[in-house]
Amino acid sequence: MSSRAAAEQCSRCGQIFGSHPAYQFHAPSGLIRKCLACALVHPAMLRRSGLIALVVGTILTAINQGDVLLAGQWSPAFAWKLPLTYAVPFIVATLGALGAGKVPNG
């Protein structure tokens, strides 16, 4: 185990990274590193993922379900398709941010 991994800890919860990956974010104080659990609830990342989901989800809803919305013929399938249409871009944006901010072990 390297000295970086042994000494460094999550800036939110204090968990020592050890063999677990760290995720790096920009903060007003500089770069900060968080464990996965804390990175998943990082406010700036969640805001950005939410905004991306809102824009992309709305566009996809208009493209894929626009006729259903305009006709007012909402089927039971629409009830699960609509949330998924927003959830998928949110998950993709969040995974992309986590992947870009992942700090290699060692």
C-alpha positions, 0 to 999 in steps of 0.5 A: 500500500502506498503512502498516499493511499494510507494517509489520504482520506475522504474530505466529507466522512474521513474514510481512509481510501486504502485500496478503495478509489477516490473521486476528485472534485473542484471546490472553492478551497481547491481540489477535494477527494471523496469516497464513492458514497460521499461522491455520489451525493456531491451537491455540485455533481447532482445539480449538474446531472439533474440539469442534464437529465432535465434537458435531455429527458425533455428532448427525448420525451418530446421525440419519443412520446410527443404524439402520446402527450399531444393526443392525451392518450396516456397508457400505463406504459407511459407511467414507467417510460417517462421516469426512465426517460429522465433517469437514464441521462441522470445516471449517464451524467453521474457515471461520466462525472465519477469516471472523469474524477476517479483518482487511480489507486497507488 
